[in-house]
């Protein structure tokens, strides 16, 4: 009794301790106080060139440049690191024009939805101060004189409105097109394409119409002072600083100089790039999009214009600089959207002496040095070439090893070509201020591009700086097709071992190792094939061929790939590795290439997953069809398994009998023997849930084939029974024939169907084989279950059980 009491006390003590532990655990739980409203995702910095730029503006006092885009975005750039991105709220209308209020910290934007906005850029986050919308007319051109409170707005109807920028309202002063044209001219002059004030007299406004008509309007007297007419359409006008002459550009590639005193006749007409035709007439040229006439105090003036060439291939991307008798044509990398001469003074009534010209391209920003011979370009410090080729893959790495970024920078500096055409001066756009990044750890950004290049960027500071560029396309033969198999789809970078693995759209994977020295070596190549789910007729041979390639054409060293001679031909691939030794530059050097072969003239599925293990030196990648594991040290294929086998219940590496005969040889054997029933191997593979494949037939190599009388595709199991009296038998070494037991026959009753007996030839060096099921379906090796003279694999007990089952069914 005392023992029971003691045991009860012990149990009570255990219960009390468990209760106290549970209470302490509940009291020690952390109460979560953070909620979704406590988090806010915001943009820290934006890298890359503005997408689809439309216009540009420059503040010569604050030394800032603004770029507008088709997606209602405005980017402000200053000195390296100064980058601000603002977007028009509640609209995606394109930005047609940008105008700086010089040295006032304000910017005017004109949108394609006929809205005019006044931005305050003096604060950290620019905001819209005023807005004005035109309801009845569409805006075509705007002009804002320096230190003036009046904004001139031209419309597509040919009218000019004046806006007071202090209150941002229309003043009521309107210059109608019918008052600007001559009374005798009844045609509409077209849209207003240019507005500018006279540098010598701000009260005179020059209005340029699309048809080629130019009108000098007196703002005080509200009447026309002079009219200038040219037969070709007008595109742009630029004043001489004295205000006595101006230069007009036209759609036929001509530059016409006008004098205010003689409006009826042009002072001069130039076709800078026109050549004489066969009949003595100058050939037609493309329109001049924009022209700028800038004077120099102690030298000849600059005439800068875009377009105007006769060659259609370079007309849109050419910039012409004329100074005296010198004519220089600068061919840009892409089409020119806009250009702005950079001067020290904003006043147009003074010698402006441009020192550079900023050229806005469709895919970049270029600044040309006008003070150096040959007009070289300044090196762009902005990260505007992020999308030089479209970015297809991106990876962000934080807290990188301290020696990784300097190592990439050193090899990247060696790989940069010598820029003989680069200007030695400093970047001329130097406005704004920026603080040092608060990040205390190094950050790096790795981008993959559509042309097969991989770029490494230093993202530790506000400004994104390119460190190193790797071009994977140098490993492969040049292609003439238009598809992009080199586009990077996946990439993995091991920061400790400095191993880079990239997967491309063509179905190939490349392993790179970092080396700071130049080398010349062969690149190992691995061929393999990933098949989708096999069908019953056409894919069995392809499956066997794919496994053969995977097992033979995989090993290789730096001298080449071993086992390639065993293959009749390499599988078709999207890319071909260049033969011979490769000259590998310092940096990331190719070590191993894995090529996925085509199946049924279809390219392989894109790689959807990629991983690398530095501890084991293995790479694993997969797509919709399967998984591949590579040994990067031995340059061999470790695993190649299909998705169906990977997620199936059976062992994907189970050994099943396969015939070495080709598909054609098997079909010919079938035709000669008249066999139309499925073989026993089909029964075996159906029972195991595997795809159906043709079983081997008896040949001189020692292989055998069995035929089944069952032709339906119901699940089958194998059974063995005694020989039937009416069945003609052949010597099988004393063993009983095979039978097929169908538990779900069409008649609804179990049926025992007799198999044709087969003769089993002997195996050299192994003695005669028995005809047991295990020996028939196993690889060729001596049978260990033969018993005495009968050579039976079934015991007497198994035979008796089969006999009883036979009698029960009959």
Secondary structure, 3 states (H helix, E strand, C coil): CHHHHHHHHHHHHHHHHHHHHHHHHHHHCCCCCCCHHHCCCCCCCCCCCCCCEEEEEEECCCCEEEEEECCCEEEEECCCCCEEEEECCCCCCCEEEEEEECCCCEEEEEECCCEEEEEECCCCCCEEEEEEECCCCCEEEEEECCCCCEEEEEECCCCEEEEECCCCEEEEEEECHHHHCCCCCCCCCCCEEEEEECCCCCCEEEEEECCCEEEEEECCCCEEEEEEECCCCEEEEEECCCCCEEEEEECCCCEEEEECCECCCCCEEECCCCCECCCCCECCCCCEEEEEEECCCCCCCEEEEEECCCCCCCCCCEEEEEECCEEEEEECCCCEEEEEEECCCCCCCCCCCCCEEEEEECCEEEEEECCCCCCCECCCCCCCCCCCCCEEEEEEEECCCHHHHHHHHHHHHHHCCCCCCECCCCCCCCCCCCCCCCCCCCEEEEEEECCCEEEEEECCCCCCEEEEEEEHHHHECCCCCCCCCCCEEEEEEECCCCEEEEEECCCEEEEEEEECCCEEECCEEEEECCCCCCCCCCCHHHHHHHHHHHHHCCCEECCEECCHHHCCCCCCCCCCECCCCEEECCEEEEEEEEEECCECCECCCCCCEEEEECCCCEEEEECCCEEEEEECCCCEEEEEEEHHHHCCCCCCCCCCCCCCCCHHHHHHHHHHHCCCCCEHHHHHHHHCCCCCCCCCCCCCCCCCCCECCCCCCCCCEEEECCCCCCCCCCCCCCCCCEEEEECCCCCCCCEEEECCCCCCCCECCCECCCCCHHHHHCCCCCCCCCCCCCCCCCCHHHHHHHHHHHHHHC
